[in-house]
Amino acid sequence: MKLLGFLDTSEGDAFAREISEEFAHNFPAGAKAEPKSEHRLAHAIEVLGNRAARFEREHPLGWYRKAKFMDAIKEELLGKGYGAELVDQIVYAAVLRMARRGA
């Protein structure tokens, strides 16, 4: 049913899993708080945000699918053992990247 296609979030959910896996590979949960790891964290957040923005450019998301996409990223990262505060920071960075696409 084409009319309800805007409710289909399977593609976004799959991509959220993919970029969460990549994030976990680049910055494993529980990494030590050292200057080097802070740089790795910032880089991993930037990579995730850039990939999310690229995905949104290639697959325009309405407000519902964008919210579900961000929620899927959040759930994936929480499930991998990242703290809620860090996950909120990551999702916020991704949202900002996606919002900048039109600027």
Contacts in CASP RR format, 6 or more apart in sequence:
PFRMAT RR
TARGET T0000
AUTHOR 0000-0000-0000
METHOD contacts of the structure
MODEL  1
MKLLGFLDTSEGDAFAREISEEFAHNFPAGAKAEPKSEHRLAHAIEVLGN
RAARFEREHPLGWYRKAKFMDAIKEELLGKGYGAELVDQIVYAAVLRMAR
RGA
6 62 0 8 1.000
6 64 0 8 1.000
6 65 0 8 1.000
7 64 0 8 1.000
7 65 0 8 1.000
8 65 0 8 1.000
9 65 0 8 1.000
9 68 0 8 1.000
9 69 0 8 1.000
9 72 0 8 1.000
11 59 0 8 1.000
12 55 0 8 1.000
12 59 0 8 1.000
12 61 0 8 1.000
12 65 0 8 1.000
12 68 0 8 1.000
12 69 0 8 1.000
12 72 0 8 1.000
13 68 0 8 1.000
13 69 0 8 1.000
13 72 0 8 1.000
15 55 0 8 1.000
15 69 0 8 1.000
16 69 0 8 1.000
16 72 0 8 1.000
16 73 0 8 1.000
16 76 0 8 1.000
17 72 0 8 1.000
17 76 0 8 1.000
19 48 0 8 1.000
19 51 0 8 1.000
19 52 0 8 1.000
19 55 0 8 1.000
19 73 0 8 1.000
20 48 0 8 1.000
20 73 0 8 1.000
20 76 0 8 1.000
20 77 0 8 1.000
20 80 0 8 1.000
21 76 0 8 1.000
22 47 0 8 1.000
22 48 0 8 1.000
22 51 0 8 1.000
23 44 0 8 1.000
23 45 0 8 1.000
23 47 0 8 1.000
23 48 0 8 1.000
23 77 0 8 1.000
23 90 0 8 1.000
24 77 0 8 1.000
24 80 0 8 1.000
26 40 0 8 1.000
26 43 0 8 1.000
26 44 0 8 1.000
26 47 0 8 1.000
27 37 0 8 1.000
27 40 0 8 1.000
27 41 0 8 1.000
27 44 0 8 1.000
29 80 0 8 1.000
29 81 0 8 1.000
29 82 0 8 1.000
29 83 0 8 1.000
30 81 0 8 1.000
31 37 0 8 1.000
31 40 0 8 1.000
31 41 0 8 1.000
45 89 0 8 1.000
45 90 0 8 1.000
45 93 0 8 1.000
46 93 0 8 1.000
48 73 0 8 1.000
48 90 0 8 1.000
48 93 0 8 1.000
48 94 0 8 1.000
49 93 0 8 1.000
49 94 0 8 1.000
49 97 0 8 1.000
49 98 0 8 1.000
50 97 0 8 1.000
52 69 0 8 1.000
52 73 0 8 1.000
52 94 0 8 1.000
52 97 0 8 1.000
52 98 0 8 1.000
53 94 0 8 1.000
53 97 0 8 1.000
53 98 0 8 1.000
53 100 0 8 1.000
53 101 0 8 1.000
55 69 0 8 1.000
56 66 0 8 1.000
56 69 0 8 1.000
56 98 0 8 1.000
56 101 0 8 1.000
57 101 0 8 1.000
61 69 0 8 1.000
66 98 0 8 1.000
70 91 0 8 1.000
70 94 0 8 1.000
70 95 0 8 1.000
73 90 0 8 1.000
73 91 0 8 1.000
73 94 0 8 1.000
74 87 0 8 1.000
74 88 0 8 1.000
74 91 0 8 1.000
77 86 0 8 1.000
77 87 0 8 1.000
77 90 0 8 1.000
78 84 0 8 1.000
78 87 0 8 1.000
82 90 0 8 1.000
END
